[in-house]
Amino acid sequence: MASSKVLNSFPKKNNNLVGVNYASAASGIRNETGQNLGERISMDGQLQHHQITVSRIHEIIRDKNLATECLSKCLYSVGMGTNDYINNYFRPQFYPSSRLYTPEQHAIALNQELSQQLTVTLYDYGARKVTTLFGIPPIGCAPAILAAAGTNGSSSSSSSCVDRVNNAVQLFNTGLRSLVDGLNNNLTGASFIYVNTYQVYSTSSSALCIPSSNPCDDRSEYTWWDAIHPSEASNIITATGSYNSQSPFDTYPMDIRRLTRLRVHLYMISRRRHTCSRDGPLRQQKHFQDESFEGFREIIHASSSIFR
């Protein structure tokens, strides 16, 4: 559980109407993930916060059916799993998971736990139309992983990556894609998308900014912002690739742009009338007719729930 200080920072009621970001640094699917780094809110904790959000929205709208309808039209984004490797499985000095599970068993266990979290909590509390599940990027190429393996991370060749790390996360990603099939087939009205972040990253430069050196002259050319976190340039590639896929391998079963245009009309909640309104005072209805990524980014900022 998070500390009282963290819980007290939870968004105030009115802010719930324009979207909530539950992300917590170092958090993971497993509750113990990242505990060596201090306070964090795991996926279970973030879902508890989402339950609070849902209850507040019901209080504001005061119409159970209307609140449920509004929640079903929101955009949900889940990017979990990276820390379950870099701050759990591959940290044997802190966690026993690598001694308890083979890479295959660990990937299966993570996907099973994530499936429970998405089904029992997120789906049961109203998530329906668009839930985007982001895979894990090739973290075996991150400077911190390379340094731990005995390289300085300066090489841009693919052979400099740590294969055993990348192979392990690919097992998780493969399971995540299968999980999307299972959720879409078994949950009525649900539409889940898998974003192959690993594949999308392969289109970006693998060059690295060298730790403790002068700032890079052009940071748009680099994949990693620091020893473990991707740069803004990498995140832009991931966002644009997930929204408007240029390859059939980037997203599954379709990209976000296509799904939202086919399936979703996003309505905002009106503070004034307490209704799910097309023309409420917050923002007019969006029909996702805009082909540009800017239009999609505006929608994300308008109404979304993000778990990371």
HELIX and SHEET records of a PDB file:
HELIX    1   1 SER A    4  ASN A    8  1                                   5    
HELIX    2   2 LYS A   13  VAL A   18  5                                   6    
HELIX    3   3 GLN A   35  LEU A   37  5                                   3    
HELIX    4   4 MET A   43  ILE A   61  1                                  19    
HELIX    5   5 LYS A   64  SER A   72  1                                   9    
HELIX    6   6 ASN A   83  ASP A   84  1                                   2    
HELIX    7   7 TYR A   85  TYR A   89  3                                   5    
HELIX    8   8 SER A   97  LEU A  100  1                                   4    
HELIX    9   9 PRO A  103  GLN A  116  1                                  14    
HELIX   10  10 GLN A  117  TYR A  123  3                                   7    
HELIX   11  11 ILE A  139  CYS A  141  5                                   3    
HELIX   12  12 PRO A  143  ALA A  148  1                                   6    
HELIX   13  13 SER A  158  SER A  160  5                                   3    
HELIX   14  14 ASP A  163  ASN A  186  1                                  24    
HELIX   15  15 THR A  197  TYR A  201  1                                   5    
HELIX   16  16 ARG A  219  GLU A  221  5                                   3    
HELIX   17  17 GLU A  232  TYR A  243  1                                  12    
HELIX   18  18 ILE A  256  ARG A  263  1                                   8    
HELIX   19  19 PHE A  293  ALA A  302  1                                  10    
SHEET    1   A 6 VAL A  20  ASN A  21  0                                        
SHEET    2   A 6 SER A 304  PHE A 307  1                                        
SHEET    3   A 6 LEU A  75  VAL A  78  1                                        
SHEET    4   A 6 VAL A 130  PHE A 134  1                                        
SHEET    5   A 6 PHE A 192  VAL A 195  1                                        
SHEET    6   A 6 THR A 251  TYR A 252 -1                                        
SHEET    1   B 2 MET A 268  ILE A 269  0                                        
SHEET    2   B 2 CYS A 276  SER A 277 -1                                        
END                                                                             
